């Protein structure tokens, strides 16, 4: 499954759009364009995107239960309002 992530920084209004894909039961990957390959979210070079991914890996995140076709808001993070859309 593909997860479209849109995170808005609540301090400065910057918007970050990217995708995660499920590569295993509890594993996700981020496509790093500079490297041209999938990387584990803990190994993302961009600190901001890595911080957003870390927030999405927390218990209670919609990343764990969202179904294809759904969009969920995840606003428990202090710096970002995150919207997550699941696609097949």
ABEGO torsion letter per residue (X at the ends): XBBBBBBBBAAAGBBBBBBBBBABAABBBBBBAAAGBBBBAAABABAAAAAAAAAAABBGBAAAABBBGBBBBBAABAABBBBBBBBX
